[in-house]
Amino acid sequence: MARQRQAVTIKHVAADAGVSLQTVSRVINKEPNVRAEMIERVQASIDRLGYVPSIAAQRMSGSRSYLILALNDRERTIADWRARQGTDWVDQMLLGSMLACAPHGYRVIVELVDTHSDHIERELLAAIAALRPDGVILTPPHSQNPVISGLLAQQGISFARIGSLAEGPGFTLTMGDEGAARLATEHLIELRHRRIGLIAGSPEYELSSWRIAGWRAAMAQASLNCEQLLADGDFSYGSGLVAARQLLACSRPPTAIIASNDQMAMATLSVAREKGLSVPDDLSVISFDDTPIVRFNHPPLTAVVQPIAEVSARAAELIIAERTGKDVGDSPAAIPATLAIRKSTAVPRNPMPV
């Protein structure tokens, strides 16, 4: 029976190089004030032995854990998993942050936290105590929760807040939601739509109000009326059904609807079908998020492409830069969204004159 190969540890590297464990740790962690000849000797042993630094070894220095904790909304994430509706937001967030962390030897761990929980402080403190993260990435609605940001600040942990410009500590990053809503609305106006509805997202999210503001601004710029064209949603499919029915039942229904996420956009398509409306001839539809489901739908949906991976990568980079003593500035980072034009938007059957 073949013997299993013994894992190479930091102790093997130290013995091979003839140096202390602390010296090997300082080389692995790229700490300053290590002589070039010592770095060369330790690196030669690492290469010769095939040693791969572990997080435990990197923590020996005591200054960094090389872990970044990403907090996502528990209730919504689990609901999407159980409904098998996908969690593209989580996938894209991990893609961006992991790729940004890898060159620096960092790892990303996702924790699900219920922002409405009475035990949120206890949950978060338990995660911090167990993982000792160097930084935390907060996604909506956690990013605007003052309890969470205040607790992280008290603990002296670097953190980034995605989708929030609320006053408070931490890096703030946005995906240009107001500009994205304007972009989507202007596309429909260029197609000669004059009755453009918007299904808003949950008011718990700051970005929901930004999207409303962008839609209103584009409508005002074109001297178009917004009356009876705004419906409330909460990012769920069910709320999208209610909102779309409300919009399409009004005395002068819209010829186009912008839904604030893909699930509500899919609900809008369902309501259009039950009313015998053709998309895009009778009703144009635009979605936010651009998850795979809208690209493979029939017709494929025109959608706001949110730069989730890019903004989470930037969040990780800011945290790592701050931890390594680099100047990161204090201005909000804005990474604009784009619009992918597909088959769900077109000139209405009876366009009104410009």
Disulfide bonds with the S-S distance in Angstrom:
none
